[in-house]
Amino acid sequence: MNTSVRPRIVIVGAGFGGLFAARGLQCVDADITLVDQHNYHLFQPLLYQVATAGLAPSDIAWPIRGILSRQKNVTVLLDRVSDVDTTGGAVGTAERRIPFDYLVLATGARHAYFGHDDWEPHAPGLKSIDDATSIRRRVLMAFERAEMTNDGHLKTSLLNFVVVGGGPTGVELAGTIAELARRTLAADFRRIDSRSARIFLVEAGPRVLPAFSTKLSDYAQKALQKLGVEILLGQAVTHCDSTGVVVAGETIPAATVLWAAGVAASPAGAWIEAETDHAGRVVVNSDLSVKNHPNIFVIGDAAAVKDPKGAPVPGIAPAAKQQGRYVAGVIRSRIENRNAPAAFRYRHSGHLATIGRKSAVIEFPFLRLSGMLAWWVWGIAHIYFLIGVRSPMTVAINWFWQYVTYGRGARLITGERK
């Protein structure tokens, strides 16, 4: 511990966990450095809306400096961490060494292709704004290219969309792409009928939304099928390239394949040479610190945390927020020489997933909802938890306008078109 100056706290990652850890240390007499490779905080639960042209990136992301501008004990650095010196107490980047007395790693997760990393260029995942705008470009360009081609086989491939993974992200992507094709774009083209597009949802497990109850999972499947989504259950993708995918020995030609089947932790475990689980998440103590390193904490998707029943804590925003607040309390108690908080205890607030424009499923500890009412509750809950100041009202207005008009105002094709 450095005793000559104020305690130095370094937080790596400005997602929900890192941001809430920083906010929880607002009144602590310490110097906090928040490092992130992006200059914005992203509200990831709505990222699929950007990917499907429903919202603009600025509706769900805000500058980190703006969010923390009034917190005078925080310095924000736009940089990419490459290593951690646990002995010397410093975080390394390409240009600097950042010393710390306390370190919080909230580095999130990345896409997992289960040993097939060569599939990534053909089946992008959805974790960042860049991912979302790239997917939006792929989806919209598929319709544009189909409009221009006279090749029947190519047109079929362009109008086939495959989403791999039946969790919330996969369900939301498949349902929204189906509505985009059948409603929003229906009157936009002259040579093709966008409603002829086929959307496939491939899930290796026996049902979609496996984290939900069987009843809600069944409801979600029927709602997707009503939108025209073709669901392939109990079948895994065995091959993927630029021409499409192979499922159960059958080839599905598709110019657009999206990956929502799995995630792996960031390299945080390798940085600190810590014990990790099968997904690369760091195994942490009951106070979320790392074994043999009581001043280093790992939270969010990068940490393997158990709930009171011994089940893994899900990698969702509420869990990361709770962990961020908790770690802030632990660090504060040490700096102020107070009794440390009790062991971290995750409080599950529920699962939410939307299926198109007017249907959703919600599973709270005390309540289960589906249909239109669940969709409104889902929307209100997400708007309530947006971090920006003016953005929640902007998003609410955008959503309402889309609901009335079936419009998707963010149908912009940007970046390099391939």
C-alpha positions as CSV (number, residue, x, y, z in Angstrom):
1,M,0.0,0.0,0.0
2,N,1.3,3.4,-1.0
3,T,1.2,5.6,2.2
4,S,2.8,8.8,1.0
5,V,-0.1,10.0,-1.1
6,R,-3.8,9.3,-1.4
7,P,-4.7,5.7,-2.2
8,R,-4.6,5.1,-5.9
9,I,-7.5,3.1,-7.4
10,V,-7.5,1.9,-11.0
11,I,-10.7,0.6,-12.6
12,V,-10.3,-1.1,-16.0
13,G,-13.5,-1.0,-18.0
14,A,-16.4,1.5,-18.1
15,G,-19.2,-1.0,-18.5
16,F,-21.9,-1.3,-15.8
17,G,-19.5,-2.8,-13.3
18,G,-16.7,-0.4,-13.7
19,L,-18.9,2.7,-13.9
20,F,-20.9,1.8,-10.8
21,A,-17.7,1.0,-8.9
22,A,-16.4,4.5,-9.8
23,R,-19.7,6.1,-8.8
24,G,-19.6,4.2,-5.5
25,L,-16.3,5.7,-4.7
26,Q,-17.4,9.3,-5.3
27,C,-16.9,10.5,-1.7
28,V,-13.7,8.5,-1.0
29,D,-10.5,10.4,-0.3
30,A,-8.6,8.6,-3.1
31,D,-7.3,9.2,-6.7
32,I,-9.3,7.0,-9.2
33,T,-8.2,6.3,-12.7
34,L,-10.8,4.8,-15.0
35,V,-9.3,3.2,-18.2
36,D,-11.3,2.1,-21.2
37,Q,-10.5,1.5,-24.8
38,H,-13.7,3.4,-25.8
39,N,-14.6,6.9,-24.7
40,Y,-18.3,6.0,-24.1
41,H,-20.4,3.9,-21.8
42,L,-22.7,1.6,-23.7
43,F,-26.2,0.5,-22.6
44,Q,-25.7,-3.0,-24.0
45,P,-29.2,-4.4,-23.5
46,L,-30.4,-2.2,-26.3
47,L,-27.5,-2.8,-28.6
48,Y,-29.6,-5.1,-30.8
49,Q,-31.9,-2.0,-31.5
50,V,-28.9,-0.3,-33.1
51,A,-28.0,-3.4,-35.1
52,T,-31.5,-3.6,-36.5
53,A,-31.8,0.1,-37.3
54,G,-34.3,0.9,-34.5
55,L,-32.1,3.3,-32.6
56,A,-29.0,5.4,-33.3
57,P,-25.8,4.7,-31.4
58,S,-26.1,8.0,-29.6
59,D,-29.4,6.9,-28.1
60,I,-27.7,4.2,-26.0
61,A,-24.1,5.4,-25.5
62,W,-22.7,8.4,-23.6
63,P,-19.2,9.9,-23.2
64,I,-17.6,8.5,-20.0
65,R,-16.1,11.9,-19.2
66,G,-19.6,13.5,-19.4
67,I,-21.1,10.9,-17.0
68,L,-18.3,11.4,-14.5
69,S,-17.5,15.1,-15.1
70,R,-18.7,16.1,-11.6
71,Q,-16.8,13.4,-9.8
72,K,-13.5,15.3,-9.1
73,N,-11.6,12.3,-7.8
74,V,-11.8,10.4,-11.2
75,T,-9.4,10.7,-14.1
76,V,-10.6,9.0,-17.3
77,L,-8.0,7.6,-19.7
78,L,-8.8,6.4,-23.3
79,D,-6.4,3.5,-23.6
80,R,-6.1,-0.2,-24.0
81,V,-4.7,-2.3,-21.1
82,S,-2.2,-5.0,-22.2
83,D,-0.9,-6.4,-18.9
84,V,-1.0,-6.1,-15.1
85,D,2.1,-6.2,-12.9
86,T,0.7,-7.7,-9.7
87,T,4.1,-7.6,-7.9
88,G,4.8,-3.9,-8.6
89,G,1.2,-2.8,-8.5
90,A,0.8,-1.3,-12.0
91,V,-1.4,-1.6,-15.0
92,G,0.4,-1.5,-18.4
93,T,-0.7,0.0,-21.7
94,A,1.2,0.6,-24.9
95,E,2.3,4.0,-23.7
96,R,2.2,4.1,-19.9
97,R,2.3,2.3,-16.6
98,I,-0.5,3.2,-14.2
99,P,0.3,2.4,-10.5
100,F,-2.4,1.2,-8.2
101,D,-3.0,0.4,-4.6
102,Y,-6.4,-1.1,-5.5
103,L,-7.3,-2.6,-8.9
104,V,-10.8,-3.3,-10.2
105,L,-11.0,-5.3,-13.4
106,A,-14.4,-4.9,-15.1
107,T,-13.3,-5.9,-18.6
108,G,-16.4,-7.7,-19.7
109,A,-16.6,-10.5,-22.2
110,R,-16.0,-11.3,-25.9
111,H,-17.6,-13.6,-28.4
112,A,-16.9,-17.4,-28.0
113,Y,-16.9,-19.6,-31.1
114,F,-16.2,-22.9,-29.3
115,G,-12.9,-23.5,-31.0
116,H,-14.0,-22.1,-34.4
117,D,-12.5,-18.6,-34.3
118,D,-12.2,-18.7,-38.1
119,W,-16.0,-18.3,-38.2
120,E,-15.9,-14.8,-36.6
121,P,-15.5,-12.9,-39.9
122,H,-18.5,-14.6,-41.4
123,A,-20.7,-14.6,-38.2
124,P,-20.1,-11.4,-36.2
125,G,-21.3,-11.1,-32.6
126,L,-22.9,-8.2,-30.9
127,K,-20.9,-6.6,-28.0
128,S,-20.0,-3.1,-29.1
129,I,-21.3,-0.1,-31.1
130,D,-18.9,-1.1,-33.9
131,D,-20.4,-4.6,-33.9
132,A,-23.9,-3.1,-34.1
133,T,-23.2,-0.7,-36.9
134,S,-21.4,-3.4,-38.8
135,I,-24.4,-5.8,-38.4
136,R,-26.8,-3.0,-39.4
137,R,-24.7,-2.5,-42.6
138,R,-24.8,-6.2,-43.4
139,V,-28.5,-6.5,-42.9
140,L,-29.5,-3.5,-44.9
141,M,-26.9,-4.1,-47.6
142,A,-28.4,-7.7,-48.1
143,F,-31.7,-6.1,-49.1
144,E,-30.0,-3.5,-51.3
145,R,-27.9,-6.2,-53.1
146,A,-31.0,-8.4,-53.5
147,E,-32.7,-5.5,-55.2
148,M,-29.9,-5.2,-57.7
149,T,-29.1,-8.8,-58.6
150,N,-30.6,-10.9,-61.4
151,D,-29.1,-14.1,-60.0
152,G,-31.8,-16.2,-58.4
153,H,-29.4,-18.2,-56.2
154,L,-27.6,-15.1,-55.0
155,K,-31.0,-13.4,-54.2
156,T,-32.0,-16.4,-52.1
157,S,-28.8,-16.2,-50.2
158,L,-29.1,-12.5,-49.6
159,L,-32.6,-12.8,-48.3
160,N,-31.7,-15.6,-45.8
161,F,-30.7,-14.5,-42.4
162,V,-29.3,-16.9,-39.8
163,V,-29.0,-16.1,-36.1
164,V,-27.0,-18.6,-34.1
165,G,-28.0,-18.8,-30.4
166,G,-31.4,-18.8,-28.8
167,G,-30.7,-16.7,-25.7
168,P,-32.1,-13.2,-25.3
169,T,-29.8,-11.5,-27.8
170,G,-30.6,-14.2,-30.5
171,V,-34.3,-14.0,-29.9
172,E,-34.3,-10.2,-30.0
173,L,-32.2,-10.1,-33.2
174,A,-34.3,-12.7,-35.0
175,G,-37.6,-11.2,-34.0
176,T,-36.6,-7.7,-34.9
177,I,-35.1,-8.7,-38.3
178,A,-38.3,-10.5,-39.1
179,E,-40.3,-7.3,-38.4
180,L,-37.8,-5.2,-40.3
181,A,-38.4,-7.4,-43.4
182,R,-42.1,-7.9,-43.1
183,R,-43.2,-4.4,-41.9
184,T,-40.6,-1.7,-42.1
185,L,-39.1,-2.4,-45.5
186,A,-42.2,-3.9,-47.2
187,A,-42.9,-0.8,-49.3
188,D,-39.3,0.3,-49.8
189,F,-38.2,-1.9,-52.7
190,R,-39.6,-2.4,-56.3
191,R,-37.8,-5.6,-57.6
192,I,-37.9,-7.7,-54.4
193,D,-40.5,-8.4,-51.8
194,S,-38.7,-8.0,-48.5
195,R,-41.4,-10.1,-46.9
196,S,-40.0,-13.1,-48.7
197,A,-36.9,-13.0,-46.5
198,R,-36.3,-16.1,-44.3
199,I,-35.0,-15.7,-40.8
200,F,-33.6,-18.8,-39.1
201,L,-32.8,-19.1,-35.4
202,V,-30.5,-22.0,-34.6
203,E,-30.3,-23.2,-31.0
204,A,-28.2,-26.2,-30.0
205,G,-30.3,-26.7,-26.8
206,P,-33.9,-28.0,-26.6
207,R,-35.6,-24.6,-26.3
208,V,-35.1,-20.9,-26.7
209,L,-34.5,-18.6,-23.7
210,P,-33.3,-21.5,-21.5
211,A,-32.8,-19.2,-18.5
212,F,-36.6,-18.6,-18.5
213,S,-39.3,-20.9,-17.3
214,T,-40.6,-23.5,-19.8
215,K,-43.9,-21.7,-20.1
216,L,-42.3,-18.4,-21.1
217,S,-39.8,-20.2,-23.3
218,D,-42.7,-21.8,-25.2
219,Y,-44.5,-18.5,-25.5
220,A,-41.4,-16.9,-26.9
221,Q,-41.0,-19.7,-29.5
222,K,-44.6,-19.3,-30.7
223,A,-44.3,-15.5,-30.8
224,L,-41.2,-15.8,-33.0
225,Q,-42.9,-18.3,-35.3
226,K,-45.9,-16.0,-35.6
227,L,-43.4,-13.4,-36.9
228,G,-42.2,-15.9,-39.5
229,V,-38.9,-16.9,-37.8
230,E,-37.9,-20.5,-38.5
231,I,-36.6,-22.1,-35.3
232,L,-34.1,-25.0,-35.4
233,L,-33.8,-26.6,-31.9
234,G,-31.4,-29.2,-30.7
235,Q,-29.2,-28.6,-33.7
236,A,-25.7,-27.0,-33.7
237,V,-23.9,-25.2,-36.5
238,T,-21.1,-27.5,-37.7
239,H,-19.7,-25.2,-40.4
240,C,-19.8,-21.6,-41.2
241,D,-18.3,-19.5,-44.1
242,S,-19.1,-16.7,-46.4
243,T,-21.8,-18.7,-48.2
244,G,-23.8,-19.7,-45.1
245,V,-24.0,-22.4,-42.5
246,V,-24.3,-26.2,-42.1
247,V,-26.9,-27.4,-39.6
248,A,-27.6,-31.1,-39.0
249,G,-25.9,-31.9,-42.3
250,E,-28.1,-29.4,-44.2
251,T,-26.6,-26.3,-45.8
252,I,-28.5,-23.0,-45.4
253,P,-27.2,-20.5,-47.9
254,A,-27.1,-17.1,-46.2
255,A,-25.1,-13.9,-46.8
256,T,-25.9,-12.7,-43.3
257,V,-25.1,-14.9,-40.3
258,L,-25.1,-13.4,-36.8
259,W,-23.5,-15.0,-33.7
260,A,-25.3,-15.0,-30.4
261,A,-24.4,-18.4,-29.1
262,G,-21.8,-17.8,-26.5
263,V,-19.3,-15.6,-24.7
264,A,-15.9,-15.9,-23.2
265,A,-14.3,-13.7,-20.6
266,S,-11.7,-11.0,-21.4
267,P,-8.0,-11.8,-20.9
268,A,-8.1,-10.4,-17.4
269,G,-7.4,-13.8,-15.9
270,A,-4.2,-14.2,-18.0
271,W,-3.1,-10.7,-17.0
272,I,-3.0,-11.5,-13.3
273,E,-2.3,-15.3,-13.7
274,A,-5.4,-16.2,-11.7
275,E,-7.5,-19.3,-11.6
276,T,-10.2,-19.2,-14.2
277,D,-13.2,-21.4,-15.1
278,H,-14.0,-23.0,-18.5
279,A,-15.1,-19.7,-20.0
280,G,-12.0,-17.8,-18.8
281,R,-13.7,-16.0,-16.0
282,V,-11.6,-15.3,-12.9
283,V,-12.5,-17.4,-9.8
284,V,-12.9,-14.8,-7.1
285,N,-13.3,-14.9,-3.3
286,S,-16.5,-14.0,-1.5
287,D,-15.6,-10.3,-1.5
288,L,-14.8,-10.5,-5.2
289,S,-11.1,-10.2,-4.7
290,V,-8.6,-12.5,-6.3
291,K,-6.9,-15.3,-4.4
292,N,-3.5,-14.2,-3.1
293,H,-4.3,-10.6,-4.2
294,P,-6.7,-9.0,-1.7
295,N,-6.3,-5.6,-3.4
296,I,-7.3,-6.8,-6.9
297,F,-11.0,-7.3,-7.6
298,V,-12.7,-8.8,-10.7
299,I,-16.4,-8.1,-11.4
300,G,-19.0,-8.4,-14.1
301,D,-18.6,-10.8,-17.1
302,A,-14.9,-11.3,-16.3
303,A,-15.7,-12.9,-12.9
304,A,-16.9,-16.4,-11.9
305,V,-19.3,-15.5,-9.1
306,K,-21.8,-17.8,-7.3
307,D,-25.1,-16.8,-5.9
308,P,-26.3,-17.9,-2.4
309,K,-27.5,-21.2,-3.8
310,G,-24.2,-22.0,-5.5
311,A,-25.4,-21.3,-9.0
312,P,-23.3,-19.1,-11.3
313,V,-24.4,-15.4,-11.2
314,P,-25.6,-14.5,-14.8
315,G,-23.6,-12.1,-16.9
316,I,-26.3,-9.4,-17.0
317,A,-26.3,-5.7,-16.3
318,P,-28.0,-5.9,-12.8
319,A,-25.4,-8.3,-11.6
320,A,-22.5,-6.1,-12.8
321,K,-24.1,-3.1,-11.1
322,Q,-24.4,-4.9,-7.8
323,Q,-20.8,-6.1,-8.0
324,G,-19.5,-2.6,-8.8
325,R,-21.3,-1.1,-5.8
326,Y,-20.2,-3.9,-3.5
327,V,-16.5,-3.6,-4.5
328,A,-16.7,0.2,-4.0
329,G,-18.0,-0.5,-0.5
330,V,-15.2,-2.9,0.2
331,I,-12.4,-0.5,-0.9
332,R,-14.0,2.4,0.9
333,S,-14.1,0.4,4.2
334,R,-10.5,-0.5,3.9
335,I,-9.4,3.1,3.1
336,E,-11.5,4.4,6.0
337,N,-10.5,1.6,8.4
338,R,-14.0,0.4,8.9
339,N,-15.4,-3.1,9.1
340,A,-15.7,-4.7,5.7
341,P,-19.1,-5.5,4.2
342,A,-20.4,-9.0,4.5
343,A,-19.7,-11.4,1.6
344,F,-21.2,-10.4,-1.8
345,R,-24.7,-11.7,-2.2
346,Y,-26.4,-11.4,-5.5
347,R,-30.0,-10.4,-5.6
348,H,-31.6,-11.6,-8.8
349,S,-34.0,-9.0,-10.2
350,G,-35.3,-11.1,-13.1
351,H,-34.9,-11.9,-16.8
352,L,-36.3,-9.8,-19.6
353,A,-36.4,-10.4,-23.4
354,T,-38.4,-8.7,-26.2
355,I,-39.9,-10.5,-29.2
356,G,-40.7,-7.9,-31.8
357,R,-42.6,-4.7,-31.4
358,K,-45.4,-5.7,-29.1
359,S,-44.4,-8.8,-27.3
360,A,-41.9,-9.7,-24.5
361,V,-41.4,-12.2,-21.7
362,I,-40.5,-11.1,-18.2
363,E,-39.6,-13.3,-15.3
364,F,-39.2,-11.6,-12.0
365,P,-38.8,-13.5,-8.7
366,F,-42.4,-12.6,-7.8
367,L,-44.0,-12.2,-11.2
368,R,-44.1,-13.7,-14.7
369,L,-45.5,-11.8,-17.7
370,S,-45.8,-12.3,-21.4
371,G,-47.3,-10.4,-24.3
372,M,-48.1,-6.7,-24.8
373,L,-48.1,-5.9,-21.1
374,A,-44.6,-7.5,-20.7
375,W,-43.4,-5.4,-23.7
376,W,-44.4,-2.2,-22.0
377,V,-42.9,-3.2,-18.7
378,W,-39.7,-4.2,-20.6
379,G,-39.6,-0.8,-22.3
380,I,-40.2,1.2,-19.1
381,A,-37.6,-0.8,-17.2
382,H,-34.9,-0.2,-19.9
383,I,-35.7,3.5,-20.2
384,Y,-35.6,3.8,-16.4
385,F,-32.1,2.3,-16.2
386,L,-30.6,4.4,-19.0
387,I,-27.7,6.4,-17.6
388,G,-27.9,9.5,-19.8
389,V,-29.7,12.6,-18.7
390,R,-31.7,13.6,-21.8
391,S,-31.4,10.2,-23.6
392,P,-34.2,8.3,-21.8
393,M,-36.8,10.8,-23.1
394,T,-35.3,10.7,-26.6
395,V,-35.4,6.9,-26.6
396,A,-39.0,6.8,-25.3
397,I,-40.1,9.2,-28.1
398,N,-38.3,7.1,-30.7
399,W,-39.8,3.9,-29.5
400,F,-43.3,5.4,-29.4
401,W,-43.0,6.7,-33.0
402,Q,-41.7,3.4,-34.2
403,Y,-44.7,1.7,-32.5
404,V,-47.2,3.9,-34.2
405,T,-45.6,4.0,-37.6
406,Y,-43.8,0.7,-37.9
407,G,-40.8,2.9,-38.8
408,R,-37.1,2.4,-38.2
409,G,-35.5,5.8,-38.6
410,A,-31.9,4.7,-38.1
411,R,-31.8,2.8,-41.5
412,L,-28.4,4.3,-42.4
413,I,-25.7,2.3,-44.2
414,T,-22.4,3.7,-43.1
415,G,-18.8,2.6,-43.3
416,E,-17.2,0.4,-46.0
417,R,-19.7,-1.6,-48.0
418,K,-18.5,-5.1,-48.9
